[in-house]
Amino acid sequence: MIHTMYYSKTINPVANQAVGIFVCREANITINEYCSMGVFDEGELIAGTLYHNYYPDYGVIELSSASISKRWLTKHVINAMFFLPFERLGCQLVVLRVSERNKSMVAIARKFGFEEVYIPRLRGRDEGEFVFTLTDDVWRASKYNSLEVA
């Protein structure tokens, strides 16, 4: 059974760090300040999302996710992932940066309704990156938003 848990520096900091290490390792990125959502299958961490670069005055936050299983992106997980920024924090915009080589995540972001900008070489001389943005209005109108997370 797939389930999610939120963590932070004050709410189970050890688990927060474990999810952070997992996401950074799997996505080959470095993020130092974050809160997290772990995705578990039968108690095993199979995916995670880090929430970082939060600007409350602007209502903007960045998400970075990684997984080791295709089973992670259930309807419940999708809603839990966006519940924190849009409902709990009141953000009006979510930012997602994705390597041009990560074809599956690029397709997922497009399917969810993210707007995109491609920036060549953002990940080095031979690798570009997409910067995706999703507004709260687009998310609320999305067929993927079922508001099943409380």
N, C-alpha and C positions, 0 to 999 in steps of 0.2 A: 504494500500500500504506500503510495506517494504522499508525503506530507511536508509542510514547511514550518520553519521556525525563524523568528527575527532575533538578532543579537546586536549588541553595541558594546562600547567601552564600559558601560555601567550595568547592562543586562547580559550576564554571562560572557565576560570578556575573553575567557579562554576559548569558548566556542566561536565567538566573533573572530578571533585571531585564526582559528583553524579553518574557517570558511574563507577568510582572506588569503591565507597561504594557498589553499586549494585553488581558488579562482586565479590568483596571480600566476601560479605554476602552470595551470592548464591553458591560460590565455597568453602566457609569456608577456606579462605586464608587471609594472610595479606601482602599487597604490599604498600609501602609508596611513592615511586617515580615512576611515569609513565605518559605516555600520553595515550589517549584512543580513541576508536571508539564506539559510541553508535549505536544500531540498534533499529529502531522505527517502530511500526505498528500503523498507524492512530494516531501518536503523542505520543504513550505510549512506554516507554523504555522496550523492551522485551529481550534484550541481549546486551552484551558488550564485548569488547576485550581490555585488558590492554597491552601496550607495555612497557617492563621494562628490567632491566639488560642489557642495551644497551652498547656494546663495539665497538665504531666506528673504532678503529684501527684494530680490528679483523673482522669487518663486521658481528657481531653476535648480535641478540636480542632475548629476550624471550617473548612469548605471553601467556596470561592467559585469558580464555573466560568463560562466563557463560550465561545461558539463562533461561527464564521461559516459553518459547514457542517453539514448534518444527518448527514453521513457519520461524524462524530466518535465517536458513542456506540456503539462496537462492544463485543462481549463482552470482548475483550482490554482495551480502554480502561476499561470499568467495573471489571474486576478490578484493573487497575493503580491506578485512582483510590482504591480502598478498601484495597489492599494496604499502602500506606504507613501510614495511621493505625492499622489494626487489626493488621497483622502486624509491621511494622518498629518502630512506636512503641508498640505494645501498648495502644492506646487502647481504652476500653470504650464510648465515645460519640462520634459525629460530629454536628456541628451544621451546618445549612445554612439560610441566610436567603434568601428569595425574594420578590420583589415580587409583589403580587397581580395585577399586569398581565402577568406572565410565565407565561401559561397552560400553555405546553409544559413548562417546568421544574417547575411545580406538579404536573402530571400525571405526570412522570417520578419525582419524589420519592415520590408516593403509590404508584406502581407498584413501586418498590423496597422499600416497606414502612416508610418514614419515618413517625413519629408527627408530628402537626402542632398548632400553636397559631397562630391568626390574631390579629394585633395591629393594630387600625385606626391610621392616621396615623403608623406607625413610620417611614415614608419621607416624611413631610410631611403637611400638612393634607389633601391629596386622594389620598393613596396609602398603603395598608396593606401589611403584610408578613407572610408566613408564617415562623415559626421551626420548622424541621423537625429532628427528632432520629432518629438510627439507632443502635441498640445493636449491639455486637459479636455478641451472641446472635442477634438478628434477621438480621444480615448473614450469619452462618455458616449459618443455616438457609434462606437465600434461594435461590431457583432461579437467580438471577443470579450467585451466587458459584460459580465453577468452579475457584478456586484454581489458575488456569493461569499466574499470574505468580510468578516466583521472585526 
